[in-house]
Amino acid sequence: MKAYWQLTLTQLRIFIRNRQVLFWTLAFPIFLMVMLGSFLGGGNSMSVTVGVVDEDQSAESKAFVEALKKNQAMELEKESNEDKAFSAVKKGDLQIAIVIPKDYAEKLGKGAPFKMPVYYDETNAAASQIGLQLVNGAVDQISKEQVNYKPVVVTEAKGIETLNLKYIDFLVPGIVAMMIMSNNMNGVASQIAAWRERGILRRMQGTTLKASTFIAAQITARLMLNGLQALLVLIIAQLIFGVDVRGSWLTLVGFVILGTLAFMAIGFIIAGIAKTPESAAPIAGFLSFPMLFLGGVFFPIKDMPDFLQPIVYVLPISHLSHALREVMNVGASLMTLGTEALILACWVVGAFIIASFTFKWE
């Protein structure tokens, strides 16, 4: 037990003394979170801006503009002429441009339906289609008022309270998962390979130190480091963006531990395969880089192509990021996340078994 604590403290001292590595392993995830959160953090809504050019300036045209203003789902802007409105659409400042012609009041309600010119941005199909639907709804309402239309069936809207989640709420758990993967898989692989090359592992093997004590000390030291780094990230996310942990902190810590063990085990495998520290880093990068984009760190897994889905759901980071996200955003319990916990546990056991065969002291 004394050797275990001495090794744990030694590993922590190594982390502390190597201040440059310690700073960047913590600074990079925080920097990434702040940058993406600042630019995309509130990007969960789509804004539709409609420009109106009233060439008629009649009571009827003004009534039409007022009817559009009543719809709070779109932002209305008055344009002085047609050319300025078209230019704004081309620049992306407007999604829809409506031009009310000079003969609008004269032709309204006489004979054939009046055709209102509506222009939209073809390059922004999603926003344009929503804008067209909103404008068509306003036009339809004016038409009904003109003929004194009385509906037979009406809808009764009832709101359902939901979680007001933004992209930053999705991002922060992914950043924590990314940090756990990078610190343990990449960090363990490089450090163990360097110790082997320098003969430190060979000298350890010549003592009464057991392999289990050495691994246990590594796990403890990295769990302490990961816990501290994850806590700092969550505190900064709460202070800057107001991100809260809605679930149990105990469940959150449990998945941090599972993630640490899983990626440490993979790191030991890489360290056993790599012959030199120089080769360990590229191997770890080769494995970690695809996982950043396939593991649901920055983008939802459901948005990925169907042929990638079977691969994605095998990766440990996809289950770690999903579990952290469910605990933080939804308040999910450990029981509801049993599948994620089981898969991560299988990665821990399986990877450590493989590591026991690939690991070399010299």
C-alpha positions as CSV (number, residue, x, y, z in Angstrom):
1,M,0.0,0.0,0.0
2,K,2.9,2.4,0.8
3,A,4.4,1.8,-2.7
4,Y,0.9,2.5,-4.3
5,W,0.6,5.9,-2.6
6,Q,4.2,6.8,-3.3
7,L,3.7,6.0,-7.0
8,T,0.5,8.0,-7.0
9,L,2.1,11.0,-5.5
10,T,5.1,10.7,-7.8
11,Q,2.7,10.7,-10.8
12,L,0.9,13.7,-9.5
13,R,4.2,15.5,-9.0
14,I,5.1,14.7,-12.6
15,F,1.9,16.3,-13.8
16,I,2.4,19.4,-11.6
17,R,6.1,19.9,-12.6
18,N,5.3,19.6,-16.3
19,R,3.4,22.9,-16.2
20,Q,3.4,23.5,-19.9
21,V,1.7,20.1,-20.7
22,L,-0.7,20.6,-17.7
23,F,-1.6,24.1,-18.9
24,W,-2.3,23.1,-22.5
25,T,-4.2,19.9,-21.7
26,L,-6.6,22.1,-19.7
27,A,-6.3,25.4,-21.7
28,F,-7.1,23.8,-25.1
29,P,-10.5,22.3,-24.1
30,I,-11.5,25.5,-22.3
31,F,-10.4,27.6,-25.3
32,L,-12.3,25.4,-27.7
33,M,-15.4,25.4,-25.5
34,V,-15.4,29.2,-25.1
35,M,-14.8,29.8,-28.9
36,L,-17.5,27.4,-30.1
37,G,-19.8,28.4,-27.3
38,S,-19.5,32.1,-28.2
39,F,-20.1,31.6,-31.9
40,L,-22.6,28.7,-31.8
41,G,-23.7,28.5,-28.2
42,G,-27.2,29.9,-28.8
43,G,-27.6,28.6,-32.3
44,N,-30.6,26.4,-31.7
45,S,-33.1,28.7,-33.5
46,M,-33.7,29.8,-37.1
47,S,-34.4,33.4,-37.8
48,V,-36.6,34.5,-40.7
49,T,-36.3,38.1,-41.8
50,V,-38.8,39.5,-44.3
51,G,-38.4,42.7,-46.2
52,V,-41.4,44.7,-47.5
53,V,-41.5,47.3,-50.3
54,D,-44.8,49.1,-50.2
55,E,-45.2,50.9,-53.6
56,D,-48.9,51.3,-53.3
57,Q,-49.0,53.2,-50.0
58,S,-52.7,52.6,-49.7
59,A,-54.9,51.8,-46.7
60,E,-55.1,48.2,-48.0
61,S,-51.4,47.8,-48.4
62,K,-50.7,49.2,-45.0
63,A,-53.3,46.7,-43.6
64,F,-51.4,43.9,-45.3
65,V,-48.1,45.1,-43.7
66,E,-49.8,45.2,-40.3
67,A,-51.1,41.7,-40.8
68,L,-47.5,40.5,-41.4
69,K,-46.3,42.3,-38.3
70,K,-48.7,40.4,-36.1
71,N,-46.7,37.2,-36.8
72,Q,-44.0,37.1,-34.2
73,A,-42.2,34.2,-35.9
74,M,-40.6,36.5,-38.4
75,E,-38.8,39.8,-38.3
76,L,-40.3,42.5,-40.6
77,E,-38.1,45.2,-42.2
78,K,-39.4,48.0,-44.5
79,E,-37.3,48.6,-47.6
80,S,-37.4,51.8,-49.6
81,N,-37.3,50.2,-53.1
82,E,-37.2,47.0,-54.9
83,D,-33.5,47.1,-55.8
84,K,-32.4,47.4,-52.1
85,A,-34.7,44.6,-51.1
86,F,-33.2,42.3,-53.8
87,S,-29.7,43.3,-52.8
88,A,-30.5,42.4,-49.2
89,V,-31.8,39.0,-50.2
90,K,-28.6,38.3,-52.3
91,K,-26.4,39.2,-49.3
92,G,-28.4,37.0,-47.0
93,D,-29.7,39.8,-44.8
94,L,-33.3,39.0,-45.9
95,Q,-34.7,35.5,-46.6
96,I,-37.9,36.9,-48.1
97,A,-38.7,40.1,-50.0
98,I,-42.4,41.2,-50.7
99,V,-43.1,43.9,-53.2
100,I,-46.6,45.4,-53.0
101,P,-47.3,46.9,-56.4
102,K,-48.9,50.3,-57.0
103,D,-52.2,48.7,-58.3
104,Y,-52.7,46.5,-55.2
105,A,-55.7,48.4,-53.7
106,E,-57.4,48.8,-57.2
107,K,-57.2,45.1,-58.1
108,L,-57.8,43.6,-54.6
109,G,-61.0,41.7,-54.4
110,K,-61.9,42.2,-58.1
111,G,-62.2,39.1,-60.2
112,A,-59.1,36.8,-60.1
113,P,-57.0,36.5,-57.0
114,F,-54.3,39.2,-56.7
115,K,-50.8,37.7,-57.3
116,M,-48.4,39.2,-54.7
117,P,-44.8,39.1,-55.8
118,V,-42.7,37.3,-53.2
119,Y,-39.0,36.7,-53.7
120,Y,-36.9,34.3,-51.7
121,D,-33.3,33.2,-51.3
122,E,-32.7,29.9,-53.2
123,T,-29.4,29.2,-51.5
124,N,-31.1,29.1,-48.0
125,A,-33.9,26.6,-48.7
126,A,-34.8,25.9,-45.0
127,A,-35.2,29.5,-43.9
128,S,-36.9,30.5,-47.2
129,Q,-39.5,27.7,-47.0
130,I,-40.4,28.6,-43.4
131,G,-40.6,32.3,-44.5
132,L,-42.9,31.4,-47.5
133,Q,-45.2,29.4,-45.2
134,L,-45.4,32.3,-42.8
135,V,-46.2,34.8,-45.6
136,N,-48.7,32.4,-47.1
137,G,-50.4,32.1,-43.8
138,A,-50.8,35.9,-43.5
139,V,-52.0,36.2,-47.1
140,D,-54.5,33.4,-46.5
141,Q,-55.8,35.2,-43.4
142,I,-56.4,38.4,-45.3
143,S,-58.2,36.5,-48.0
144,K,-60.5,34.9,-45.4
145,E,-61.3,38.3,-43.9
146,Q,-62.2,39.7,-47.4
147,V,-64.9,37.1,-47.9
148,N,-66.1,36.9,-44.3
149,Y,-65.0,33.3,-44.0
150,K,-66.1,31.4,-40.9
151,P,-64.1,28.3,-40.1
152,V,-65.8,25.1,-39.2
153,V,-62.8,23.6,-37.3
154,V,-60.2,25.6,-35.4
155,T,-57.1,24.5,-33.6
156,E,-56.6,25.1,-29.9
157,A,-52.8,25.5,-29.2
158,K,-51.5,24.2,-25.9
159,G,-47.8,24.6,-25.1
160,I,-45.7,21.9,-23.5
161,E,-42.9,23.0,-21.3
162,T,-39.6,21.6,-22.6
163,L,-35.9,21.9,-21.7
164,N,-34.5,25.1,-23.2
165,L,-31.3,23.5,-24.5
166,K,-28.8,25.3,-26.7
167,Y,-25.7,24.1,-28.6
168,I,-23.4,25.0,-25.6
169,D,-25.4,22.5,-23.5
170,F,-24.7,19.9,-26.1
171,L,-21.0,20.9,-26.5
172,V,-19.8,21.0,-22.8
173,P,-20.3,17.3,-22.1
174,G,-18.6,16.5,-25.4
175,I,-15.6,18.7,-24.4
176,V,-15.3,16.8,-21.1
177,A,-15.4,13.5,-22.9
178,M,-12.8,14.7,-25.4
179,M,-10.6,15.8,-22.5
180,I,-10.9,12.4,-20.8
181,M,-10.0,10.6,-24.1
182,S,-7.0,12.9,-24.9
183,N,-5.5,13.0,-21.4
184,N,-5.7,9.2,-20.9
185,M,-5.3,7.5,-24.3
186,N,-2.8,9.9,-25.7
187,G,-1.2,10.8,-22.4
188,V,-0.7,7.2,-21.2
189,A,0.6,5.9,-24.5
190,S,3.2,8.6,-24.8
191,Q,4.3,8.5,-21.2
192,I,4.6,4.7,-20.9
193,A,6.5,4.5,-24.2
194,A,8.9,7.2,-23.0
195,W,9.5,5.5,-19.7
196,R,10.2,2.2,-21.4
197,E,12.7,3.8,-23.8
198,R,14.5,5.5,-20.9
199,G,14.7,2.2,-18.9
200,I,12.5,3.4,-16.1
201,L,10.1,0.5,-16.5
202,R,12.9,-2.0,-16.6
203,R,14.3,-0.7,-13.3
204,M,10.8,-0.9,-11.8
205,Q,10.5,-4.5,-12.9
206,G,13.7,-5.3,-11.0
207,T,12.2,-4.2,-7.7
208,T,9.5,-5.9,-5.7
209,L,6.9,-3.6,-7.3
210,K,3.9,-5.4,-8.6
211,A,2.4,-4.5,-12.0
212,S,-1.0,-4.2,-10.4
213,T,0.4,-1.6,-8.0
214,F,1.9,0.4,-10.8
215,I,-1.3,0.4,-12.9
216,A,-3.4,1.2,-9.8
217,A,-1.2,4.2,-9.0
218,Q,-1.5,5.4,-12.6
219,I,-5.3,5.1,-12.5
220,T,-5.6,7.0,-9.2
221,A,-3.4,9.9,-10.3
222,R,-5.2,10.3,-13.6
223,L,-8.6,10.1,-12.0
224,M,-7.6,12.9,-9.7
225,L,-6.3,15.0,-12.6
226,N,-9.4,14.3,-14.8
227,G,-11.7,15.0,-11.9
228,L,-10.1,18.4,-11.3
229,Q,-10.0,19.3,-15.0
230,A,-13.6,18.3,-15.6
231,L,-14.7,20.3,-12.5
232,L,-12.9,23.4,-13.8
233,V,-14.4,23.1,-17.2
234,L,-17.9,22.7,-15.7
235,I,-17.4,25.7,-13.4
236,I,-16.2,27.9,-16.3
237,A,-19.1,26.7,-18.5
238,Q,-21.5,27.6,-15.7
239,L,-20.0,31.1,-15.1
240,I,-19.8,32.1,-18.8
241,F,-22.7,30.3,-20.4
242,G,-24.9,29.3,-17.5
243,V,-24.6,25.5,-18.2
244,D,-25.9,23.5,-15.2
245,V,-25.7,19.9,-14.2
246,R,-29.3,18.8,-13.9
247,G,-28.6,15.2,-12.8
248,S,-26.6,13.5,-10.0
249,W,-23.0,14.5,-9.5
250,L,-22.4,11.0,-8.3
251,T,-23.6,9.6,-11.6
252,L,-21.5,12.1,-13.5
253,V,-18.4,11.1,-11.5
254,G,-19.1,7.5,-12.1
255,F,-19.0,8.0,-15.9
256,V,-15.9,10.1,-15.6
257,I,-14.2,7.1,-13.9
258,L,-15.5,4.6,-16.5
259,G,-14.3,6.8,-19.3
260,T,-10.9,7.3,-17.7
261,L,-10.4,3.6,-17.2
262,A,-11.5,2.7,-20.8
263,F,-9.2,5.2,-22.4
264,M,-6.3,4.4,-20.1
265,A,-6.6,0.8,-21.1
266,I,-6.5,1.7,-24.8
267,G,-3.5,3.9,-24.0
268,F,-1.7,0.9,-22.4
269,I,-2.4,-1.1,-25.6
270,I,-0.9,1.6,-27.8
271,A,2.1,1.9,-25.4
272,G,2.6,-1.9,-25.8
273,I,2.4,-1.8,-29.6
274,A,4.5,1.3,-30.1
275,K,8.2,0.7,-30.1
276,T,9.2,4.3,-29.4
277,P,7.5,7.5,-27.9
278,E,7.7,9.0,-31.4
279,S,5.5,6.3,-32.8
280,A,3.1,6.2,-29.8
281,A,1.8,9.8,-30.4
282,P,0.9,9.2,-34.1
283,I,-0.9,5.9,-33.3
284,A,-2.8,7.6,-30.5
285,G,-3.6,10.5,-32.8
286,F,-4.7,8.1,-35.6
287,L,-7.3,6.6,-33.2
288,S,-8.4,9.7,-31.3
289,F,-8.8,12.1,-34.3
290,P,-11.7,10.2,-36.0
291,M,-13.4,9.6,-32.6
292,L,-13.6,13.4,-32.1
293,F,-15.9,13.6,-35.1
294,L,-17.6,10.2,-35.0
295,G,-18.2,10.1,-31.2
296,G,-20.8,12.9,-30.9
297,V,-18.4,15.4,-29.4
298,F,-19.3,18.3,-31.7
299,F,-22.2,17.0,-33.7
300,P,-25.2,14.8,-32.9
301,I,-24.7,11.1,-33.8
302,K,-28.1,10.8,-35.3
303,D,-27.1,13.4,-38.0
304,M,-24.3,11.1,-39.3
305,P,-24.8,8.9,-42.4
306,D,-26.5,5.5,-41.9
307,F,-23.5,3.5,-43.0
308,L,-21.4,5.0,-40.1
309,Q,-24.0,4.3,-37.4
310,P,-22.8,0.7,-36.6
311,I,-19.2,2.0,-36.2
312,V,-20.2,5.0,-34.2
313,Y,-22.2,3.0,-31.6
314,V,-19.2,0.8,-30.9
315,L,-16.8,3.6,-30.0
316,P,-16.4,4.3,-26.3
317,I,-16.4,8.1,-26.7
318,S,-19.9,8.0,-28.2
319,H,-21.3,6.3,-25.1
320,L,-19.3,8.5,-22.8
321,S,-20.3,11.7,-24.4
322,H,-24.0,10.6,-24.6
323,A,-24.0,9.5,-20.9
324,L,-22.4,12.8,-19.7
325,R,-24.9,14.7,-21.9
326,E,-27.9,12.8,-20.5
327,V,-26.8,13.4,-16.9
328,M,-26.0,17.1,-17.4
329,N,-28.9,18.1,-19.7
330,V,-31.7,15.8,-18.8
331,G,-30.9,14.6,-15.3
332,A,-30.8,10.9,-16.3
333,S,-30.1,8.4,-13.6
334,L,-27.6,5.6,-13.7
335,M,-30.4,3.1,-14.2
336,T,-31.6,4.7,-17.4
337,L,-28.0,4.8,-18.7
338,G,-27.3,1.2,-17.9
339,T,-26.5,0.4,-21.6
340,E,-23.8,3.1,-21.8
341,A,-22.3,2.0,-18.4
342,L,-22.3,-1.7,-19.6
343,I,-20.6,-0.9,-22.9
344,L,-18.0,1.3,-21.2
345,A,-17.4,-1.4,-18.6
346,C,-16.9,-4.0,-21.5
347,W,-14.3,-1.6,-23.0
348,V,-12.5,-1.4,-19.7
349,V,-12.4,-5.1,-19.2
350,G,-11.6,-6.0,-22.8
351,A,-9.0,-3.4,-23.3
352,F,-7.2,-4.2,-20.1
353,I,-7.1,-7.9,-21.1
354,I,-5.6,-7.0,-24.4
355,A,-3.1,-4.6,-22.7
356,S,-2.0,-7.4,-20.4
357,F,-0.7,-9.3,-23.5
358,T,0.7,-6.3,-25.3
359,F,2.4,-4.5,-22.4
360,K,6.1,-4.8,-22.2
361,W,8.4,-3.6,-19.4
362,E,11.4,-3.2,-21.8
